[in-house]
Amino acid sequence: MRIATWNVNSVRSRAERVAAFLERENIDVLAMQETKVQDDKFPYSTFAALGYDVAHVGYSQWNGVAIASRVGLDNVRDHFDMQPSFAKTGDPTVEARAVGATCGGVDVWSLYVPNGRSITDAHYNYKLQFLYSLADQVDPNAPQVYCGDYNIAPRDEDVWDIAWFEGKTHVTEPERAAFQMLLEAGLTQVTHDDPYSFWDYKSLRFQKNEGMLIDFQLVTATMGRRLAHAWVDTAERRGKGASDHAPVIADYDTTDLTLDDVR
């Protein structure tokens, strides 16, 4: 099974580009983030024409997550247990930041972790709470893949210049500790020494290769044993109309998944 995760930064603006990617890379399951569209405006027909079922969670023009699968789409969940909410008005509505589904016997999540904005902003604590709650969802004995834009660079090597990030989010010790908590809960990062996955549109970041590795597939041991290869498709960051993120792709051998694995 070939699984990809990609912050598409507006699925309606890039629907044809995403469709071309699915065909060219022979993707079985695609987790998308920052779709930036309400459910009723998602371009379902573009994916259906290629044989994909889609589960999408989108409440406004902000955030939004989706899973497109051609190997089945069951047990769809529009949030995870104890997923925190964030609203200055006190509205308890959970933002569109998580969608889960069973695809070909694998439990796949598409996650758009809060950015944090700044280390003094309330959104920063919201980000940490989101990650703490996510760690509680992990079942290390199940075939789970947690895909997404984590908005964290776990190591200094995962940003182009750690000094530039002094006093900024994405590299602080609490954020990295929360990411480490996910690993201690039973997840493994499938990419380590790959190129960056995000380059800001500003200041010619991509052309200067001033990027960050913040998009990941984190997997349980059941899936880690089945991992064949994983990589960042930096080619998708090139060209007119590219997202500011590149997809992370991984191949898994799921031919011997058993009922015990799926439970």
N, C-alpha and C positions, 0 to 999 in steps of 0.2 A: 504494500500500500504506500502510495506517495502522498504525503501530507505537506501542505505549505501554509505558512502564515504570512500575512501581508497587511500592513496599514496602508490602505489604498487612498486615504485622504480625499474622500468624496467618490462613492461608487458610481453615481450617475455621470460624473464628469469623465470617469475612466472605465466605464462598462465595457466598451469595445476592446480597450487595451487589456483589461482583466480577462476577457473572453479569449483573446489571442494567446495570452499567457497560459491559460488552462489547456488549450489545445497543443501549443508548442511544447510544453513541459510535461504533458500527459499526467496532469494532477488528478488524484482521486478525491481528495478532500482539501478544501481551501478555507482557512479561517481568516476572516477579514475584520479589520478595525477601522474606526473613524469613517464609517460609511456616510455619515452626515445626512441622513434622510429618515423620514418617518416610514413606518412599515408599509403603508399603502402606496408609497411612491418608490419603493425599491424596484429596480429593473429586473423583476423575476423572469420575464420572458427571454431575456438575453441568456440567462443560465439554463432555463428549461430547454431552449433550442439545442443546447450542447449535452443534454441528458443529466443535468444536475438538479437535485432538490435543494431548496434553500430554507434555512431557519434564520430569521432576522429579528433583531431587537433594536428598534429605533423610535424615539418619542418626539424628536424635534430635529432641527438642523445641526445639532451638536452630538458628538460621540457616535454611538451606533456600532453594533457588532453583528457579524453574520457567519454562518457556516454553509458552504456549498459542497454537496456530496453526491457522487455518482455510485456510491457503494452502500446506500441506505441512509436513512435519517430518522431515527427513532428516539423516544424518550427525550424530547426537546424540553429544555429548561431555560427560562428567560432571566434567571439570576441564580446565584449559589446561596446556600444556607447562610444566614447572618450577614449577607452582603450589606455593607453600610450605605447610608444615603448621605447626600450633601446638598444642602440648600440654605442659603442665608435667610430665607423666609420661614424656615422651620418646616417646610413641606417634606414629609417623610418619604416621598417617592424615590425609589432606587433608580439611579441613572442607568442608561443603556450602555453598560460596560462589560457584560458577561452573557454569553449564550453557550449552552452545552447540548450535546446530542451524541447518541450512539451511532457510529458510522462503521459498518462492516465489523461489528463486534468490539470496536475501540471507542472508549469514552473520550470525546474531543471537546475541548473548551476553547472558545475565542474570547480573549480578554483584552480590554483596553484599560490598563492601570492608570489611575489619575496622575496627572503631570506633577502636581505639587506646587507649581507656580513659583513660590519662593519659600525659603526656610522659615520665614516669619508669618506666612499666610496660613489660614485655617485649612486650606486645601492640602497642605503638607501633612498635617495630622490625619486628614481624611485618607490620603494615600497610604500612610502606614497602617491605618486600621483596615483598609481594603486588603492589604497584603497579609496581615495577621489573620483575618477571617478566611482568606483563601487557603492558607496553610492548613486550616482545620478541615478542609474538604478532601485533602489528599488521602487516597487509599493506596498504600504502597504495594499491595498485592493484586491490584486490578490493572487492566490495560488502559491507562490514562495518559493523555497528551494535553498539556496546558500550553496552548499557543497564544502568542500575543505580543503587543507592544507594552513592555513592562516599565518603560520610562526610568530605567535604572541601568547604569553601567557598572557591573559588579567589580571590575578591576580597573586600576589606573590605565592599563594598556588598552582598555575599551573606549578611550576617548583620545582625541588627537593631541591634547595638551592639558594635562591635569591641572597645571597652574592656572589656566584660563577659567577653570571651573571653581576656583576657590570662593567659598561663600555662596555657591549656587546649588540648586537641587541636582538630582540624578547621581551624585557621587558621594553624598554625605554618609557618615557611618551608620546612622539609624536606617537609612534606605538600604544600604548594603547588608546590614544585619537582618532586615526583614526579608531580603532576597535569600540570604543564607538560611533563614528559617524554613523557606520552601524546600531547599535542598535537604535540610535535616529532617523534614517531614517525609522524605522518601523520593524526592525528585532529582533528576540528573539533567544537566544542561547538555544538549546534543552538539552545540557549537562552542568552540573555545578560541581557536586561533584563526578564525575566519576574518574576512574584512569587516569593516563597519556595516551597519544596516540602515543608518540614518545620516543624512547630510542636510542641514538647513538650506532653504532656498536663498538665504541672505549671504552676502559677502563671498559669493562664488565658493561656498564650502565644498561642493562636490568636485569642482574643478581642482581645488587645492587638496582634496582628500582629507578635509578637516571634518571627520565624521565621528559617529558613536555607534557602539554595538549595544542596542537596547531592545532588539526584537529577538524573541527566543521561542524554542520549543523545549519545554521542561517535561520530562517523561518519568514514569514509574519504572521500577526494575523490570517488570514484565515486558514493557516496550523497549527498555534499554537493551535487553538481551536480543531483541529483534532488529535493532538499528543496524542498517547496512552502510549508510552514507548520509551526510548532512552538509549543506553548504548555503551560503548567501548568494543569491542571484543578483549581483551588482549591475548586470546589464540592464535590468529593469529600472534602474535609477537614471539611465541615460535617455536622451531624446526628448522631443517636444511632448509636453503633457504628462511627464513622469511624476509619480508621487515622490515625496521627499524621503520615503522609506523604500527599501528593497525587500523582496520576499526571502524568507528562510525556508528551505526545502529539505525534507528528510525522507528517506526510503526505509520502510520497515517490512520485514518478512512476517506476515500475519497468517501464513497458510496453516500453522499448527495451533492457532488459538483454540482453546478448549472452553467448555462451559464453565469450568472452574476458574479460568482466567477472566471470564466476563463477569462473574458474580462479584 
